Amino acid sequence: MKNDRGWFGSPAAKRIRVKICGITNRIDAVAAIECGADAVGFNLHPGSGRFIDLAQAGGWIENLPREVCRVAVMVNPSLEELFRVAALRLFDLLQLHGQEAPEFCSVLANAGIRFAKAIPVTCDQSLVNLPSFHTAFLILDSAVGGRFGGTGQTFSWPLASHFVKANKKLKVVLAGGLTPENVSAAVSEVRPFGVDVTSGVEISGHRKDRDRIKAFIEAVRSFRF
């Protein structure tokens, strides 16, 4: 996991990073990269409708341009699963999107594995007194009906804004219901390190829409600090 470009830059850099998540095929991955995405995410959770089988997709994922950050999204994995995926060297970052405890995360940190931790935001208290998850990368996402991301629902952006202001050393990524139509307002209010979109740039069957990806990224890039 050695990719040090784009996604891993300083949070002080005046550019908001963009991750296109829930990629299920090479065409969509290439479209996201050509449109300027900093990162692309692949869901390794078998319970997800966007699940991708590395036995079938590993080859083309490995051949994606190295300048983009490749993220493996995992939900409540075992340590064995995490170390196995990290050892494949297909990904630059692991994304823990379940109920992983701080103690669990510390094992990864001590092993030198780069990872992000997703935090479900369900109420005003969701971001109060958070423990350390031993990573600078936190993803704030909506949680609806027990689903782990990709719900297409937003949460209270003022909560995210307050959290970002109070935790300037963290690389906070805003997710949850973002679209080309609302992402400008979201980044203007929250001013996160990055944004993460899944369903907001999709068409039927969890396929991505290139025009919506392009519009989403252009909307983010138009923001000026």
TAGI-V891451 format. One record per residue. PSI is psi in radians with two decimals (NA if undefined). D_LAST is the distance of its C-alpha to the last C-alpha in whole Angstrom. Layout:
((PSI	D_LAST) (PSI	D_LAST))
//
This chain:
((1.42	30) (0.08	29) (2.00	26) (0.20	23) (3.03	21) (-1.51	18) (-0.51	18) (0.18	19) (3.05	17) (2.41	15) (-0.24	12) (-0.29	11) (2.35	10) (1.03	7) (2.28	8) (2.24	9) (2.67	13) (2.23	16) (2.22	19) (1.99	22) (2.93	25) (0.51	28) (2.30	29) (-0.05	33) (2.83	34) (-0.69	33) (-0.78	33) (-0.64	30) (-0.80	28) (-0.71	29) (-0.78	27) (-0.75	24) (-0.76	24) (-0.50	25) (-0.13	22) (0.26	19) (2.50	19) (-0.45	19) (2.62	21) (2.42	24) (2.49	26) (2.20	30) (2.01	32) (0.20	35) (1.99	36) (-0.39	39) (-0.03	39) (2.50	36) (-0.24	36) (0.30	34) (2.39	36) (2.33	36) (2.02	39) (-0.39	39) (-0.52	42) (-0.56	42) (-0.16	38) (-0.64	38) (-0.86	39) (-0.48	36) (-0.75	33) (-0.54	35) (0.07	34) (2.66	31) (2.40	29) (-0.29	28) (-0.25	24) (2.48	23) (2.21	24) (2.14	27) (2.27	27) (2.04	30) (2.15	29) (2.55	32) (2.02	34) (0.86	36) (2.83	37) (2.85	40) (-0.62	39) (-0.74	42) (-0.77	40) (-0.81	36) (-0.57	38) (-0.79	40) (-0.73	37) (-0.64	35) (-0.33	38) (-0.42	38) (0.47	35) (-0.41	34) (2.60	30) (-0.34	28) (2.43	27) (2.45	29) (2.03	27) (1.98	29) (0.42	29) (-2.40	32) (0.64	33) (2.28	33) (2.76	34) (-0.67	33) (-0.66	36) (-0.80	36) (-0.58	32) (-0.53	34) (-0.76	36) (-0.79	34) (-0.75	32) (-0.41	35) (-0.03	36) (0.39	33) (2.22	31) (2.32	28) (2.77	27) (2.62	24) (2.18	26) (2.40	25) (2.08	25) (2.26	27) (1.88	25) (-0.35	28) (-3.14	28) (-0.41	26) (-0.04	28) (-0.54	27) (0.29	24) (2.26	26) (0.78	28) (2.43	27) (2.96	29) (2.26	28) (0.23	28) (0.55	28) (2.61	25) (-0.25	21) (1.96	21) (2.35	21) (2.08	21) (2.07	21) (2.71	23) (2.70	25) (2.01	29) (2.19	31) (0.53	35) (0.09	35) (2.57	33) (1.40	31) (3.00	28) (0.43	28) (-0.34	29) (0.18	26) (2.42	26) (2.92	23) (-3.09	23) (1.91	21) (-0.57	17) (-0.60	17) (-0.77	19) (-0.72	17) (-0.80	14) (-0.72	17) (-0.75	18) (-0.79	14) (-0.58	14) (-0.16	18) (1.11	18) (-0.35	15) (-0.19	17) (2.61	18) (1.64	16) (2.19	16) (2.23	16) (2.26	16) (3.12	19) (1.65	22) (0.30	22) (2.51	19) (2.94	20) (-0.47	19) (-0.50	19) (-0.10	17) (-0.53	15) (-0.78	12) (-0.66	13) (-0.86	13) (-0.52	10) (-0.67	8) (-0.75	11) (-0.64	11) (1.01	8) (2.98	11) (-0.68	12) (2.99	13) (2.67	15) (2.15	19) (2.48	21) (-1.40	25) (-0.42	26) (-0.23	24) (0.45	24) (2.75	28) (-2.78	31) (2.67	35) (0.45	36) (0.35	33) (2.55	32) (2.68	29) (2.00	28) (-0.72	27) (-0.67	25) (-0.62	24) (-0.84	22) (-0.79	21) (-0.68	19) (-0.87	18) (-0.71	16) (-0.66	15) (-0.69	14) (-0.78	11) (-0.42	11) (-0.26	10) (2.39	7) (2.28	4) (NA	0))
//
